[in-house]
Amino acid sequence: MNVNRRHLMTGTIGAAAVAMVASACASEDGGGDGSGGKKVGIAMPTKTSERWILDGNNLKESFEGEGYEVTLQYANDVAADQVSQIETMVGQNVDVLVIAAIDNKSLSGVLAQAKGQDITVIAYDRLILDTPDVDYYASFDNTKVGTLQGTYIVEALDLANQAGPFNLELFAGALTDNNTQYFFNGAWDVLEPYVTGGQLVVKSGQTTLEQIATENWDGAVAQERMDNILSNFYNDGSKVDAVLAPYDGISRGIVASLQGGGYTAMPVITGQDAEVESVKYIIDGLQSMTVYKDTRELASTTVDMVVAVLAGEKPDVNDTETYDNGVKVVPAHLLEPVSVDVNNYQEVVVDSGYIDAKDLA
């Protein structure tokens, strides 16, 4: 790994997020001095999530550290805008596109244009579907993310020693994000046997991905759905014991709903991304856990892949079987996620420099 690149990405999150937003806005006009003679286009999905701001800034800073000219764009969850932004990057003759897709099935046309100009395409954390024109995929072990969430619920409820039944409700991410199915399947593989055996009861009856999906990963959408579940299925005095939530923003929406419903003690609630606000929730007992994915490592891995590609070499991958996008199996480099709760957040996210302790005060 490039030591200078690692040094560039040691910044923390939290209070610095405001400065990062400003940096991200400024960077959208492009940047870098072009000293490497190569151009990289970065297409990020939204600025409404803390993690995507971090991803974009880590990538831009690291690519510029390699001497590449960089264009960074955010499409604010509008798929058509992301297509337009990528078209512009193709017209600017970038050498590589790094894309975190909003809609994983909307990019086949623009990626065909990119391939016509020999532009390498790397899907960043979200696999792009239904196209032969994506070359590599950089992400985390998405199935394991769900496995960690499901296992946490099983262990927190002590299902090995307690018969229950316990009431469980299920939430998933956006159907337009291919990761959603991996997260949910990983969790459901752990939880389903307990549902079948009666130790876990989904009172709403909503267990299919289509029923539990959350448009745009939006916490407000999750809050509204949780409100409906509470009013329709828990109006008999019964309580929710656990909620499978795939992402911290969704988790916080669920907490808001439960608080509005009179809950003072929260059920077991999972999450993902170790966002500052949700780590605070974990410390305060409002959220039980989150899955930490070090986006600094993901950015660094992606930069390593691009450096190899632009040097005419094959990038390092560690999975050539799992990620079939409907047209081809996309070679992937996957990183390991980590389960974080009140017992290990200090060691995992604070001591590592990912979050500054003062931002959790």
KATAZI-V755055 format. One record per helix or strand of 2 or more residues. SS is the DSSP state (a for helix, b for strand). FROM is the first residue (numbers start at 1). TO is the last residue. If there is no record, write none. Layout:
ss->{SS SS}
from->{FROM FROM}
to->{TO TO}
This chain:
ss->{a a b a b a b a b b a b a b a a a b a b a b a b b a a}
from->{3 17 39 50 69 79 96 108 120 136 142 166 179 200 209 215 219 242 248 268 276 289 295 331 338 345 357}
to->{8 27 44 65 74 91 99 116 124 140 156 170 196 201 212 217 233 244 260 269 284 292 310 335 341 350 360}
